[in-house]
Amino acid sequence: MPADEGYIPFSQRNGFSPIPPQLQLGEVSDEQRRLLNYAWDREVDRRQHNQAYQLVDDAMKELAKDAFVYHFHGSPAKFSATKNSIKQTFERFIHVEDIGSLFDLVEFIIRHDGASLRLKGDLASTFEKTRSAYRVIDGRIVPIGNEHQSAAIERAFHDVDAAGANASKAHLIDAGLELRNGNWADSVRESIHAVEAMARKIDPSAKTLGQALKTLGNSVHLHGSLKDGFGKLYGYTNDEKGIRHALSEASSPVDEVDALFMYGACASFVSYLIARERER
């Protein structure tokens, strides 16, 4: 059975993979490679200058030749300015190179004078459309997540499995799925639900996280400042003017950065509650 470049594993399609693409540092998806190639192809078509010989305009020729020499390590004498040749050379590079070399090329194109504003915008948009762990900011590709967030989420999934905290696990899965689908507000809501579910597991009678923390504090050591800090974080999200109740208000937009932070913070919070519960 031939490999399918567009194939997405079952775990990722259904949100069972604990790490959303925004936190998968060091990876570039097949979908993003496809979109990068498509953005380049469309630019080459737009920049065709000579219909008879299918040659591109001078600025595009300079851009393609510079990339050919500096990134593909080709001989200047072997460069061809025909549309099909430029497309084929770039397609091979985009689909086989590692993330470092590929992103170096993308940055080079975005910062090159021969690239149109439309091409620069199209290339940058591939990072957003594929929920990449990176974004283009001021002509440079930078990560939007970090390894600590990723590690915290992986740890949380290990902890909820070990503790049998199935409700918290389900909400963490849903939070990651909403991140993957670009539903920022829904992701924040599910992250908060994961904490609530763990609180109820600790103290089924507790209606708030504060009550659950009080229950823990009565049986294990719980630093007062840390307890207050967690309570305030949860209170901020749960207050009538906080995140959860403002998710549908235009004046309180929730973006990708908010969702990523809350996913990592709530995952760490869940792990902390599980660790303290074990001491009881």
Order of alpha helices (4+ residues) and beta strands (2+ residues): alpha-alpha-beta-beta-alpha-alpha-alpha-alpha-beta-beta-alpha-alpha-alpha-alpha-alpha-alpha-alpha
